[in-house]
Amino acid sequence: MVRFVLTIVVVLLSCLVLPLSVSAQTSSQKSVLILVDGNTDLKNYAMADGRQLAALLGHFNVRYTLKGVNEYIPGEMKRYDFTFYVGFDIHTEIPKKFTQDVFALDSRVFWLNSGFDDFSRKFPVDKRFGFSVSRPDSLSGFDLVRFGSTSFAKGEPFINIATVTNRKLATVTATAFSSTQKREIPYIITSANLTYIADMPFASAGPADRYILFADMLHDFLGEHHEESHSALIRIEDVGPLDSPDHLREIADLLSA
């Protein structure tokens, strides 16, 4: 008999985690610039992370442009409501034409993962934003992300070590915790127009992963809230042309009960 595996994929952007009392509301379409590490090239692995982010943004009333940061034009982020930078390679030196704008302009910027340590070395980031990033770390075993009283799994041990130097400027929204070292460091930091996420939320994401937190917090990032909805997708796997239609109907009836 064919083995049927029922995989329930929770729709992450349905406000499943964070309590939101704001009702769904009609909002004007916003523009988003997604910049990824490197060039606009299908062979660039960072483009895959950029596309995953773009897929999440499909939940919102936005239009986006996705391209490599190497093709960024000075002042370009001023033409968009939000800019996301998606880091990938820990050895990348980010173009100054982009980091100069992040440092100097008031455009809303969300920085994911790597590259912020390079930014911190070349600009007085700690003075401007009240925090900096010193180095990447994959050996300390950061396996949890904490948001208030809620904890999320962190399947990818890699993280960028961030240090808050001025709590009047920088607010830590979530922390990363190492169960082995009993050590806690900032994971999501917001200061002025900048929000920094200390790893790639898409990496090694599982059903109870910090990816859920990131996806849910996009509502706050973008200022667009929806009514809470506990929707799910249910997929019946390993179904072939020789399977019994009656058996499939039994499964459908069971799920709809």
Secondary structure, DSSP 8 states (H G I E B T S, - for coil): -----EEEEE-TTS--SS-----------EEEEEEESS-S-TT-THHHHHHHHHHHHTTSSEEEEEEEGGG--TTGGGGSSEEEEE---TT----HHHHHHHHH---EEEEESTTHHHHHHHS-HHHHHSEEEEEEESSS-EEEEEETTEEEE-----EEEEEES-TTT-EEEEEEEETTTTEEEEEEEEETTEEEESS-TTTT--TTBHHHHHHHHHHHHHT--------EEEEE-S--TTS-HHHHHHHHHHHH-
